[in-house]
Amino acid sequence: MLTYETLIDPPYERLDPLRRGLDVYNRRRLVTTPTPSWPSSRTTPTGSLVAAPRAMCTGTGSTFRRCGYDRTFRDTGLGRGCWASWESAATAQGITQAHLETTSFQARGFYERHGYTVFGVLEGKPVGHAWFYMKKTWVTG
């Protein structure tokens, strides 16, 4: 007989097998392509990673999972350069569309300047803010 337990912030070790199982299940149903190489990652001369977008590619689409930048390099053009480099690599590999999520206190304006548009909004997530779902389609020729 199953028992049920509600855990607030369960330890990673307990969740990891479920996450891996869900990942396997999803990959069996999706046409996946290898994640594009990431020429957009940037490092300092000492080798510290300062920017690294990550995505999952399915067919001709890409879902951005994370895109982090070291705040020390904000307003230096680093983000623009990384993003342009990633989009170029993605389109060269046949990716024609991408979507991502951001919040009202993150980088919505950055993504809009790069041609992404909002297609959905969750107000109050997190409390006092909004969660934005954004997309972009590239015209291939």
ABEGO torsion letter per residue (X at the ends): XBBBBBBBGBBAAAAAAAAAAAAAAAAAABBBBBBBBBAABBBBAAGBBABBBBBBBBEABBBBABBBBBAAABGAGAAAAAAAAAAAAAAAAGBABBBBBBBAABAAAAAAAAGBBBABBBBGOBBGBBBBBBBBBBBBX
